[in-house]
Amino acid sequence: MRGRRAFIVLAFIVVALIASACSSSIASDGTTSSDTTSSDTASSEVATNDAEAAVASQDGAVDSEVLDAGEETSSGEQIDPSIEANDVAFSEQCGAEPAPLGSRVDVSETGSRIGSGSLDFGQANELEVELPDNGIWITADPAVAGGWLVVLQRGSSVRVSPDGVVTSAATPGDLPPELDSAGNLRSPFRLHGLFEDPISDGRVVIADDIAAVLSTPTDFYQHDVLGDALEAAAVEWVNTCTGESGQIDIAEPDVIEGISPILADIDSDGQVEILVTLSNSDTGARLAAFELDGSSAGQSEPIGRGNRWRNQLAVGAFGPDGEVEIIDVRTPHIGGTVQAFRQVSDADLGPSLVQVAASDDRYTSHILGLRNLEMGIAVDADGDQFPDILVATADRQRIVALTRTSDLDAELQGWEILSERELDRDLTSNIATQEMTPGRASVALADRTTLRIYSE
């Protein structure tokens, strides 16, 4: 198939980086695929206006203004939009750890939004930096420890130094912004050539030599929660070490409602699974995990009503005793609940994803109609070496650090509030994090024209 041929071409380019590449291709056994349409078009996102700040039903339509990208600044930065195989920075030997991949708004190249390092979020120092416009996208600057790149509402960008100095920066050609390990802009879609039919705004995720992307755009389920009427009807994956590839097709009436899958070992068997959010017009969204061969690794119960979505955030050792759990925000637009799931296997029924915790319904991780799915992330927010969740309250005027607890009560049901930080106005950007020095994390976010940096 075209994706396999594209991979072979790229393999020749990176012959110096890859020791060997196999010529065989293994296809996954998936379900019957749904009809497809032409690829959707990725667009720039901007901060919402005051009307969008209200918590609204997913059934209602919320218009999201889209602005043209601003002109490139005179900062002298150069943007390389080309699809370079060496940008992948894969290891020279199969199975070895890959080289650093730079920074991206979803924090990790696996799609699981877990940042490295720790901080006491409630007691961390707060640096307020005034921006020339509303902050929309924030990502760490790998070239400057504690530095940040901020994309503004009208399309221009700035760099912010660790001490809060703002300088103009080159405008990303594609959003969300992504930087290589030297701090240079690169396209977040530069690896689409590895695949047959990726959705045009799909983010490629990578773990253990496996790269995956949502693919086969379809308009079968026109929920429009992420800014357009197109969703994915399949997941494609490729082993960047051996060249094996496969596709997991999703049968109608389901679609995959998201920007990217998460690659994670949810059953502790040493192999990554592919986690996605499946949705349909009858029962709404549910989590679904697949093995690479397309077999089920478990599904959650659906929400139970159409036009109801869940935002999958992360997979990690969130459990009270370090159990691997999947974290999502259920219905983030109409009273979001932070939930935790674990894979449970039954000898007769097989694997399933069982809910083990659910917060009260006062949180959000997404604004209806935008592609920013990172208003909730994971980072160690209390220094206990286990990840916690940072998420916005429903009005987007506070950021709350939540941790899992074995105490189940009527109010929090398995979650405990570690700390809260007040904002002056509503959150307009993703929540970003970086490891400034080994073990020390920093968090950044924007409530309109104020960039807030939390560090110790």
C-alpha positions in Angstrom: 0.0 0.0 0.0 1.1 3.6 -0.4 1.9 4.0 3.3 4.3 1.0 3.1 6.0 2.4 0.0 6.4 5.8 1.6 8.0 4.1 4.6 10.5 2.3 2.3 11.5 5.6 0.7 12.0 7.2 4.1 14.0 4.1 5.2 16.6 4.9 2.5 16.9 8.4 3.8 17.6 7.3 7.3 19.9 4.4 6.5 22.5 6.0 8.7 20.1 6.0 11.6 18.4 2.6 11.2 20.6 -0.6 11.3 18.2 -2.7 9.3 14.7 -2.6 7.8 12.6 -5.6 6.9 10.7 -5.8 3.6 7.7 -7.7 5.0 4.5 -6.0 6.0 2.0 -7.5 8.4 -1.6 -6.2 8.4 -3.8 -6.1 11.5 -7.0 -8.0 11.7 -9.6 -5.3 12.4 -13.3 -4.9 12.0 -15.1 -3.8 8.8 -14.1 -0.3 8.0 -16.6 2.5 7.4 -16.9 4.7 4.3 -14.4 7.5 4.0 -14.3 11.0 2.7 -11.6 13.4 1.7 -9.1 14.4 4.3 -10.1 17.2 6.6 -8.2 20.5 6.7 -6.3 21.5 9.9 -6.8 25.1 10.9 -5.5 27.5 13.5 -7.2 27.8 16.8 -7.8 31.0 18.8 -8.9 31.8 22.3 -12.6 31.8 22.7 -14.7 34.9 23.4 -16.6 35.6 26.5 -19.7 33.7 25.2 -17.6 30.6 24.8 -16.5 30.8 28.4 -20.0 29.7 29.5 -20.5 26.0 30.1 -22.8 24.8 27.3 -24.4 21.6 26.2 -22.6 19.6 23.6 -25.9 19.6 21.7 -25.7 23.3 21.1 -23.5 25.0 18.5 -20.7 27.2 19.6 -19.0 29.2 16.9 -15.2 29.3 17.2 -13.4 32.2 15.5 -10.6 31.1 13.2 -8.0 33.7 12.4 -5.4 33.6 9.7 -1.9 33.0 10.9 0.1 36.2 11.3 3.1 37.1 9.3 6.5 35.7 10.3 8.3 38.0 12.8 11.6 39.6 12.2 13.3 37.6 14.9 15.4 35.7 12.3 14.0 32.3 13.2 13.8 29.9 10.3 11.0 27.3 9.9 11.8 24.1 8.1 8.4 22.6 7.0 9.9 19.7 5.1 9.3 16.1 6.1 12.7 15.0 7.2 13.1 11.4 8.3 16.0 12.3 10.6 13.5 14.5 12.5 12.2 11.2 13.9 15.5 10.7 15.7 14.9 7.0 16.0 17.7 4.9 17.6 20.4 3.3 15.5 19.7 -0.1 17.0 16.3 -1.7 17.2 14.9 -1.7 20.7 17.2 1.0 22.0 15.9 4.2 23.6 15.1 6.9 21.0 16.9 10.2 21.0 15.1 13.2 22.4 12.2 14.3 20.2 11.9 18.0 21.2 8.7 19.3 22.7 5.0 19.2 21.8 1.8 20.4 23.4 0.7 17.0 24.4 3.8 16.7 26.5 4.8 13.1 25.5 5.4 11.6 22.0 3.3 8.6 23.2 0.2 10.8 23.3 -0.1 10.2 27.1 0.0 13.7 28.6 2.3 13.0 31.5 5.2 15.4 32.2 8.5 14.6 33.7 9.8 15.9 37.1 7.8 17.1 40.1 6.8 20.3 41.9 4.7 21.3 44.8 2.0 22.9 42.7 0.2 24.6 45.6 3.4 26.2 47.0 5.3 26.8 43.8 6.5 30.3 42.9 4.3 32.0 40.3 5.8 34.3 37.7 3.3 36.5 35.8 4.3 37.6 32.3 2.2 40.0 30.3 1.7 38.9 26.7 0.8 41.2 23.7 -2.3 39.1 23.0 -4.2 36.1 24.4 -2.1 33.0 24.8 -3.4 30.0 22.8 -0.7 27.4 22.6 2.3 26.9 24.9 5.2 24.5 24.6 8.5 24.1 26.3 11.6 25.5 24.5 14.1 22.5 24.5 17.0 24.9 23.8 16.4 27.0 27.0 15.7 25.3 30.3 12.7 27.0 31.7 11.9 28.8 28.4 8.6 28.7 26.5 7.2 29.3 23.1 3.7 30.9 23.1 1.4 31.2 20.1 -1.0 34.1 20.4 -4.6 34.6 19.3 -3.9 36.5 16.1 -1.3 34.0 14.9 2.0 35.6 16.0 4.3 34.0 18.5 6.7 35.0 21.3 9.5 33.3 23.2 9.5 33.7 27.0 12.8 33.3 28.9 12.9 31.7 32.4 12.9 35.1 34.0 9.9 36.4 32.0 11.5 38.3 29.1 9.3 38.3 26.0 10.8 38.4 22.5 9.2 38.0 19.1 9.4 34.6 17.4 8.7 33.0 14.1 5.1 32.0 13.4 4.5 28.3 13.2 3.4 27.1 9.8 1.1 24.5 11.4 -0.6 24.2 14.7 -0.2 23.1 17.4 3.4 24.2 17.6 6.2 21.7 17.9 9.9 22.2 18.5 12.9 20.0 17.8 15.6 19.3 20.4 17.4 22.5 19.3 14.3 24.6 19.8 13.6 25.0 16.1 10.0 25.0 14.8 8.9 21.9 12.8 5.6 20.7 11.5 3.6 18.4 13.9 2.4 16.6 10.7 5.9 15.9 9.3 5.6 12.1 9.8 2.3 11.8 7.9 4.2 10.3 5.0 4.7 7.1 7.0 1.0 6.4 6.6 -1.7 5.6 4.0 -4.5 8.0 4.9 -4.0 10.0 8.1 -6.5 12.6 9.1 -4.9 15.9 8.2 -4.8 17.2 11.8 -3.8 13.9 13.3 -0.8 13.9 15.7 1.6 11.0 15.2 2.4 9.2 18.4 5.5 7.0 19.0 6.4 4.3 21.6 8.7 1.3 21.6 9.5 1.7 17.8 5.7 1.9 17.1 4.4 5.0 15.4 0.6 5.4 15.1 -1.9 7.9 13.7 -5.7 8.2 13.4 -6.7 7.7 9.8 -9.4 7.2 7.2 -11.4 10.4 7.7 -15.2 10.0 7.7 -18.2 12.3 8.2 -20.5 9.5 9.4 -20.8 11.0 12.9 -21.1 14.8 12.6 -20.7 15.8 16.2 -18.2 18.6 15.4 -16.8 18.7 18.9 -13.2 19.2 17.6 -13.9 21.9 15.1 -15.1 20.0 12.0 -17.4 17.3 10.9 -14.7 14.7 10.1 -13.5 12.0 12.5 -11.3 8.9 12.0 -12.5 5.5 11.0 -9.2 3.7 11.6 -5.8 3.7 13.3 -2.7 3.0 11.3 0.6 1.9 12.9 4.1 1.1 11.6 7.1 -0.4 13.3 9.8 2.0 12.5 12.4 -0.6 13.3 11.2 -3.6 11.2 8.9 -1.9 8.7 5.9 -4.0 9.8 2.6 -2.1 9.5 -1.1 -2.5 10.2 -4.5 -0.9 10.3 -7.3 -1.3 12.8 -10.6 -0.4 11.1 -13.6 0.7 13.1 -17.1 -0.4 12.0 -20.0 2.0 11.7 -21.8 3.4 13.5 -18.6 4.1 15.6 -15.9 6.6 14.7 -12.7 7.6 16.6 -13.3 11.0 18.1 -10.0 12.6 18.8 -6.7 14.0 17.5 -4.4 11.2 18.4 -4.3 7.7 20.0 -2.4 6.9 23.1 0.3 4.3 23.0 0.7 2.6 26.4 1.1 -0.7 28.1 -2.2 -0.8 29.9 -2.1 -4.5 30.9 1.6 -4.6 32.0 2.5 -7.4 29.5 5.5 -5.4 28.1 3.7 -4.5 24.8 2.0 -1.3 23.9 -1.7 -1.1 23.3 -3.5 1.5 21.3 -6.1 3.6 23.2 -8.8 5.6 21.4 -12.2 7.2 22.1 -15.0 5.6 20.1 -18.2 7.5 19.6 -21.6 7.2 17.9 -24.9 9.0 17.8 -26.7 6.5 20.0 -24.6 5.9 23.1 -22.0 8.6 22.9 -18.3 8.0 23.7 -16.4 5.1 25.3 -12.8 4.2 25.7 -11.4 1.4 23.7 -8.0 -0.3 23.7 -6.6 -2.6 21.0 -3.6 -4.8 20.5 -1.6 -4.2 17.4 -3.3 -7.2 15.7 -6.7 -5.4 16.1 -8.0 -7.6 18.9 -9.7 -5.9 21.8 -7.7 -5.0 25.0 -10.9 -3.8 26.7 -13.6 -1.2 26.4 -15.4 1.0 28.9 -19.1 1.4 29.2 -20.4 4.2 26.9 -21.8 7.4 28.3 -25.2 6.3 27.3 -26.4 9.2 25.1 -25.3 10.5 21.7 -23.3 13.8 21.3 -21.6 13.1 24.6 -17.8 13.0 24.4 -14.9 12.1 26.7 -11.3 13.5 26.5 -8.7 10.8 27.1 -5.8 12.4 28.9 -3.1 9.9 30.1 -2.1 6.4 31.0 0.2 5.8 34.0 0.7 4.7 37.6 -2.1 6.9 38.9 -3.6 4.3 41.3 -3.3 4.6 45.1 -0.7 1.8 45.1 0.8 2.6 41.7 -1.7 0.7 39.6 -1.7 1.5 35.9 -4.9 3.6 35.2 -6.4 5.4 32.2 -7.5 9.0 33.0 -10.1 10.9 31.1 -12.6 13.8 31.5 -16.2 12.7 30.8 -18.4 15.4 29.1 -15.9 18.3 29.7 -18.3 20.8 28.1 -21.3 20.2 30.4 -19.9 19.5 33.9 -16.8 17.4 33.4 -15.9 14.4 35.6 -12.3 13.3 36.0 -12.4 9.5 35.8 -10.0 6.6 36.2 -10.2 3.2 34.6 -8.2 -0.1 34.9 -8.1 -3.0 32.6 -9.8 -6.1 34.2 -9.7 -9.5 32.6 -12.4 -12.1 32.9 -11.9 -15.7 31.8 -15.2 -15.8 30.0 -15.8 -12.2 29.0 -12.2 -11.2 28.2 -10.7 -7.8 29.0 -12.7 -4.7 29.9 -11.9 -1.2 31.1 -13.6 -0.7 34.5 -14.2 2.7 36.1 -12.5 2.8 39.6 -12.8 6.6 40.4 -14.9 9.6 39.4 -14.6 13.2 40.6 -17.4 15.6 41.1 -18.6 17.3 37.9 -16.8 20.7 38.0 -13.9 20.2 35.7 -13.1 20.8 32.0 -10.2 19.9 29.7 -11.5 21.3 26.4 -13.5 24.1 24.8 -16.2 23.0 22.4 -15.0 23.4 18.8 -11.3 23.7 19.4 -8.4 21.3 18.8 -6.7 22.1 22.1 -7.2 18.9 24.1 -4.6 19.8 26.7 -6.4 21.9 29.3 -5.8 18.9 31.5 -2.4 17.1 31.9 -0.5 14.9 34.3 2.5 15.7 36.4 3.8 14.9 39.9 2.2 17.8 41.7 3.2 16.9 45.3 6.6 15.3 45.1 5.6 11.7 45.8 7.0 10.4 42.5 3.5 9.5 41.2 1.6 11.5 38.6 -1.3 13.7 39.5 -3.8 15.5 37.3 -3.8 19.3 36.7 -7.2 20.3 35.2 -9.3 23.5 35.0 -12.5 24.0 36.8 -15.6 24.3 34.7 -15.4 28.1 34.6 -11.7 27.9 33.7 -10.7 30.3 36.4 -8.9 27.9 38.7 -6.4 25.1 38.1 -6.8 22.1 40.5 -4.3 19.4 41.3 -6.0 16.0 41.8 -4.5 12.8 43.1 -5.9 9.3 43.4 -6.8 8.0 46.8 -8.2 4.7 48.1 -10.8 6.6 50.1 -14.1 6.5 48.2 -16.7 9.0 49.4 -19.8 10.5 48.0 -18.1 13.8 47.0 -14.8 12.9 45.4 -15.1 9.1 44.9 -11.5 8.2 44.7 -9.9 11.7 44.1 -8.4 14.1 46.5 -7.7 17.8 45.9 -4.0 18.5 46.5 -4.1 22.2 45.8 -5.7 24.9 43.7 -4.4 28.1 42.0 -6.6 31.0 41.1 -6.5 32.7 37.8 -7.5 36.3 37.1 -9.5 35.4 34.0 -10.5 32.3 32.2 -7.9 29.8 30.9 -7.3 30.2 27.1 -4.3 27.9 26.5 -3.2 24.4 27.0 -1.5 23.6 30.3 2.2 23.0 29.5 5.0 21.4 31.5 8.7 20.8 31.2 11.5 19.3 33.3 13.8 22.3 33.9 16.5 20.3 35.6 16.5 16.6 36.5 13.6 15.9 38.7 12.3 19.6 38.8 9.2 20.4 36.8 7.7 23.7 35.7 4.1 24.4 34.6 2.9 27.2 32.3 -0.5 28.4 31.2 -2.2 31.5 29.9 -5.4 33.1 31.2 -5.9 35.5 28.2 -2.9 37.9 28.1 -1.2 36.7 31.3 1.3 33.9 31.1 1.7 32.1 34.5 4.8 30.1 35.1 4.9 27.9 38.2 8.2 26.5 39.4 10.3 25.9 42.5 
